[in-house]
Amino acid sequence: QVRLVEFGGALVQPGDSLRLSCAASGFPFNTSVLRWSRQAPGNQRELVASISEDGTLTHYVNFVKGRFTISRDNVKNMVFLQMNSLSSEDTAVYYCNVRLGATGHWGQGTPVTVAS
């Protein structure tokens, strides 16, 4: 059974940094592309970043480029999202996800609130 468990979300102030983690199990982690997505209140879920199977290739959407860094640990089966220079626009529930064949799998999400 695929399981993705995100943690690390918190209430932070604008300009702060935060590191999200996601523990994965139940699928071939080392051969899977991993992604972080987010959903802000009233908005659709959107992709934030992705990372290749071996961690050498990463992709970021424009609004997080230069601020967020995705990484993974293929020994511990974990994926991370380092978020710097947070603003109120980054307030959302953050999800890690993986697509296996035609099926997307998601965790329960971890909430991030950026407010002064």
N, C-alpha and C positions, 0 to 999 in steps of 0.2 A: 504493500500500500504506500503510495506516494505521500510523503509528509513534508511540509514546509512550515517552519515555525520562526516567525520574525520576532525580534525584540530589540530594545534599545531606544524606542521612541520616548519623547519627553516634552515637557514645556520648557522652552528656552527663549532667550531674548534675541532680538535682531542683532546680527553680527556674530552670534555664537556658532560653535561647531557641535556636531553630533555624529556619532558613528552607529549605524544600524547593522545588525547581524541577522543572519538567517541560517538556521540549522536544517539540513536536508537529509532525507532518508527514503528508502523504498524504490530507488531508481538508479540507473548508472550515472552517478554524479559526474565522474571524470570525463564522460563523453557527451555531456549535455551543456548547451548554451543556457546561461542563467541571466535573468533579467530582474531589475527593480522597476516597479511601476508605482504610481500614486493616484489617489483620488481625493480631490479637495471637495469640501461641502458644496453640493449643488452642481458639481462638474462630473464629467465622465472620467473614467480611469484612463490614465495616460502613461506611456512608456517614459521612463527616466534614463535608464542606462542598461546596457547589456555587456556580457563578457563571454569570450569564446571558451571552448572546452579547456584549453591549456592556460588560459588567462593572458595570452599575449595580445589579443585583440579586444579592444573595448570601443563602445559606441555610446555617445551621449546626445541627448536632445539639446537644442540650442540654449534653452533657458537654464541649464545647469552646467554647461561647459565651463571649465576653469574653476568651478566651485565644488563639484562632486567628483568622487573617485570610487569606482567599483573595483572590487578585488575578490579573490576567492582563495580558499585553502582546500586543495584536492585531497589532502590527507585527513582533515577533520570534516570534510563535506560541509563546508560553510561558505557563504557568500556575504560580502560586506558592502556597505555604502557609507563612505566618509563624506560628510556634508559640511562645508565651510561657508562662511559669510551668509548665514541663513537670513531670510527675510520673511515677512508675513505671507508673502505669496507662496512660500514653501510649505505652509500649513496644509496638512493632508494626512490621510492614512497611507502608509507605505507598505507595499506588498512585494515579496519576492515571488517569482514565478518561473515555471519551466514548461516547455512544450514538448510533449512526447508523442510523436506521430501527429495525429490531428487533434489531440486533446491538450488543452492548457490546464495546468495545475497551479493553484494559488494557496498561499497561506492565509491566515486569518487577519493579517495586517498588524502594523504597529503605528499608533498615532503620534504625529509630530505636530506640535503647536508652537508657533513662533509669535510671541507677543511681548510687548514691553510692560 
